[in-house]
Structure formats: C-alpha cells, structure tokens
C-alpha cells in the first residue's frame, strides 16, 4: 500500500488523499488499475487505515489481479480543505432527541448550514490566487470533480484505468469516463444525469410505498392486522401524532445511548431508510403493526431504530459536501411545477411541502453552470448493477440507463437494497476478465447473500 496526496490545480486547489493498493503477490507484468469512487455525495475517509485494510484484505482473499486506488473526493473525508460542518452534525443528533415540528427542525438546521457554507467559502478564498473572485462553491460540482480522475491517473503514471462507482460515485464515474485514460466502468446503484431534482425525491418516497405494499402482500395473513399497508402506516403515524415515542438507541461509534423521539415525519424517514437493508424488513413490519396497535415500539425494533439513527449521525459523512454537490448538479424546478406534483401524493405532501419551503439550494443561491442534466453519456464498456428493493436509485433507472448507453449491460440483484454489489457472493475475478476484454456480455457468477422475502 502506498499513500499520496494529489493536488488539484484550478482556483487554489484541493489536496485529495489517495491509497494505492497493489496486492500481496509480486506481479510479473504491470497490473491494471481499478479506481473506486464512493457514494454520497459526502462519503469520505476512504483512505483511513481501517477502510484501506478492509480493501487490502478483500483483494487478497479474492485473488484479484488488479491494483485498486482509493481516494477522498473534494470536501469529504480527509481532503483539504474539508467541508465538515460539526455544528450541523451536533444539532442533528440533538434534534433527534426532541419533539419539534418539522418546519422548526428545518429552520434551525438551515441557519447552521448557511453559516457553515459562508465559513467554508471564506476558507476556499484563502487558497485563491490574487485577483480571483466569484463563487467558489462551483469547485464542488461533479463536473469539476470528475476532472480529478484524469489528474490523479496522470500523476501516478497510468495511461489506462477502470472505474467502479457506487451510488453517487456512478454519476462521478460517468462524467470521468470522458477522459481518454478511462477504459471501462462498473456502476453499482447508478445515479443517472436525469435524476436528482426535488420532485424526484417525492417520486422515490411514493415508490417506496409501492415497494412496501408488494413486500407486505407476501406476508402470511395471520401476521397482518390489515390487508393494506398504507392503512397500517397511517394508523402508526396517527399513534405518533397523539403521543410521540421516546426511545433509547446505542450510538455505534461511541457505545453511548442516546435519545430518539419517534414522530410522524421521522417514521416516514425511518421507513424509507429500512428499504436499504433487507435484513430489517421482517422486524420493520412486525414492529409497525405493534406500533399501530399499541402506540409503543416492540423490542424487535431495536436494530431498525439503531440503523436509522446511526446512519443519520455518521460522523464520516459530510452534509456540507452533500448539499453543495446536489444543489450544483441538479437544475432547479419551477416552484409551481413541484407544488402541482405534490397534489398527487397526499400521504407525503405535507412532508415535502415543508421541505420545499426550506430548500437550501434556493436559500444559499447555488449556480446552475455545472448542472449535469444535459451531460453526454459514455460509449465505453459498462456493467450496471441495481438492487431489486433499492429505494433511492431504483432498478428501473439502472435498466433505463443501460438502454441509453451504447455498450452496457444491466444486472438485477434480487432481494437486495442499495449499493449491494459488494455484498454479493461473487467470483470477483470477473472484474479481471471484464477489464481485460471489455466484454459486457461475459458471464458474471454472483449469488445474492440476502434472504428471500418473506
């Protein structure tokens, strides 16, 4: 393993940490390079010791024949200057233990975000050459960040490489593929250029109800207090409207127990997050039924609640990077168009109307100069993988993307959620064969590790 910092060149520059993993065997000839691009946007610490060691072990166990490059994108993880807003993280954790209206929650958090964005802009200005002015948030746009792939490969002396993007990292990879140094792509849970506007989140939450109805319908009749999932969900929300529930959950990184107040809007957020993790489905449905009948959470909901809580308070995630990239990448919709779409989703209209009123993208005033909506797709060999129950990058989008690319193949990972390729039982030497041949029609021997449902 060799570690470096790559310095970007435009407008003062970022320092991006890189870890180049070369495997334990001594190659008889130069090994191809696979670049791993994390999700988020905002996921970082890819080069942290424990994370890099995980990948080094994974490479040895699976006897792969390629080198692997890990890095932190601009603003995330240990990149410099990093875009962490610690006050935001702290207030999010505190608010999860309070029973306050969603509008007040947004108002408090946006006040902190505005201050953090202003502070970060000042930090970026300190890196500017004399006489350079204007908004610096643009340097976090994916169309700008994707240029770093070519720069890192050139700095390391690679003329060719292959990209493995996960979730948001697939959008990054698709833009980086414009480099002549990129030969092929592996996309896990793809985020197409056409997705990402505010009303897309409305559609994703509505789709999550459809997924829950499909899953719920497969339960044995004796385990269902009602035949209709939406009725069950509304009943549970009504219980929380009358009496929000305060529970104690363990924070994984510290081991300490923290307060979580379950309210109607947090039940909606929790339900969406459950779809990421099929191993939680059984506990979710039984717990929802118990909550609807008694107004109390059952003991089996402990892993559901802890998973929800800890994913929100993940200290390794940069919310500032997330909001900046999403706001810069995705064109703003006309307010009236979004309002019209809300009328067609009565179960979640209030939640999304409040979110629209506090849209940080409009509040801070990001430009649309670098939006990705009209970007051109690559014709390089591309393998696309989507989870059957993925709530945020649905399988139908992955399949649709494969039809837009000239040289791509789509694979549905059954009984799985988001970012699931790495959790499959695969003969991972398929990556070696794909890198060598570029053949999208090759056999890919993978078997899901997730249980079937129910």
Buried (B, 14 or more C-beta within 10 A) or exposed (E): BEEBBBBBEEBBBBBBBBBBBBBEEEEEEEBBBBBBBBBBBBBBBBBBEEBBEEBBEBBEEEEBBBBBBBBBBBBBBBBBBBBBBEBBBEBBBEBBBBBEEBEEBBEBBBBBBEEBBEBBEEEBEEBBEEEEEEBBBBBBBBBBBBBBBBBBBEBBEBEEBBBBBBBBBBBBBBBBBBBEBBBBBBBBBBBBBBBBBBBBBBBBBBBBBEBBEEBBEEBEEEEBEEEEBBEBBBBBBEBBEEEBBEBEBBBBEEEEEBBBBBBBBBBBBBBBBBBBBBEBBBBBBBBBBBBBEEBEBBEBBBBBBBBBBBEBBBBBBBBBBBBBBBBBBBEBBEEEEBBEBBEEBEBBBBBBBBBBEBBBBBBBEBEBEBBBBEBEBBEBBBBBBBBBBBBBBBBEBBBBBBEEBEBBBBBBBBBBBBBBBEBBEBBBBBBBBBBEEBBBEBEBEBEBEBEEBE
